[in-house]
Amino acid sequence: MRRAVCSGSFDPVTNGHIDIFERASAMFDEVIICVFHNVKKQAFFPVEERVRFLREATRHLSNVRVASFSGLITDYMKEADAHIIVRGVRSVKDLEYEQNEAYMIRHLEPHIDTIFLLTRPEYSFVSSSGIRELIRFHGDVHGLVPACVAQAIENLEQERK
């Protein structure tokens, strides 16, 4: 079985992420979207809520499942019996960062490969950090995030009023 992992903090998941998951699901027998706690970032949504968003936004993909994990990606890959990591890249800057991450993973576990999917141009400006900034300043996120995320953001806005 060809099993791949798409890992990230997905805080929140964007339509760019969903596009990568859809394309990866066409390439592999199974795709596991794994939400990791990023110690470098202060979370906007709790991990459990991000998992819920991802499950709802990918329910149309029968070979995709969502999990969460805290620790090294290499440990998760062993646990999941997966040997391929799929990463979306929007720019050369993203590629440079992801390349270094892939080399570190390869150093730790030589049998794990990373493949990169280029983000579609219509999503090249969309990032989770950009979405979080829009949320903080009450900007419109519709069309940038799945409907379940947009609804959760609207609910937050209503609670603030």
N, C-alpha and C positions, 0 to 999 in steps of 0.2 A: 504494500500500500504506500502510495506517495502522500506523505503527510507533511504539511508545512505549518509554521507558526508565524503569525503576525503579532508582534508584541509592541506595546506602547503604553503610555499613560492614558491616552484618549480622553482628555479632560478639557472639553467634552469631545466626543466623536464628531467628526465633520463629514460632509458629503464627499470630500476628497478621500477620506479614509474608506468610506463605503465603496467608492469606485475601485479602490485598490483591492478590497476584500472580494468584490464581485469578479474582478479579473483574475485574482489568485484562485478563486473557487473553480474557475474554468480550467485551470492548469493542474490542479492537484485533486487526489481522491478525497482528501479531507484537509480543511483549513481550521486551525485553532487560533482564535483571536484571544490573546492573553493580555489582560490588564495588569500591568505592573505598577507597584507603588514607586514613584520616582522621588527619591530622597532629596533631589536637587530642587524640587518644585513644591510650592504650597498648593495642595489640592483645592479645587473649586467645588467639585462634586465628589462625594465619598465613592470609594471603589465599588461598593455594592450597587450604587445608582448607575455608575458608568457601565457595569456589567449588564444591568437591566436595559439601559439604552441600547447597548450593542446587540443584545438578544432580540429586542424589538425591531431594530433597524436592519437586522440580517435574517429575519425569520423566513424571508423568501429564498434563502440559500440553503438548500437541504444538506449540503456537505460541510457546513460551517457550524462550529460550536464555540462558545465563549467560556473562558475560565479566568481566574485571577491567581496571582502568585506573588510572593515576596521573596526575593533572593536573586541569585544569578540566573540569567537566561539559559546558560549551559546546564544548570541543574534541572530547570524545567524541561528543557529539550530531552534530557535523559529520561525523566519521568514520563514524558509524553511519547517517547519512542519516535521522535521526529528528528530529521537531519537537515532541514531546510528552513531558513528564516526568510520571510518576504518583507521587504521594506520599500515604502513609497518615498520617492525623492522629488522635490519641487524645483531644486536649483543646484548649482555647483556647490554652494555652501552646504546644503543638505548632504550632497554626495560625499564631500570631504569628511564631514562628521561621521556619516554612516560607514564610510570606508574604514576609518580608524576603528570603529566599533566592530566591524566584521573581522578585521585583522586580530583584534584582541580575542574575540570569540574563537577564531581559528587557532590562535595560540593555545587557548585553554582546551579546546576540543577539535582536533584536526579533521574529524569527519563531518563537521557541521559547515554547510555552505550557506552563503547569503546571496539572494538575488534581489535586484533592484528593479522596481517598476517606476517608470516616469509618470508623474502626475499629469493628468490631462490639463491642457492650457486653461480651461475654464475654472480649474481648482488651484492653479499655481499660486494664487495670492491668499488662499485660505489656510489658516493654521489655528490650532487650539488656543494658542496664546492670543492671537488676534481676536478670536471669538470671545475669550474671557474679557478682553479690553472693551469690546463692543457691549458686553453685558454690563460691565461696571459703569459705562457711560450711557446706558439705555439705548444703544444702537439696535438697528433691525438686523436680526440674524436669519430671517427666513430665506430659504434658498441656499444657505451655507451649511446648515446642519439638518439632520433628519427631523421629521415632524415631532417625534417624541421628545427630542431635546428642546426644540423650539417651544413646545408646550410647557416643559418644565421651567424654562426660562421665563415664560409669560406668568406662570404660577408664582415664581420668585418675585417678579415685578409687582404682582397683585398683593403679595404678602408685605412688601415694603411700603405700600401706600397706606 
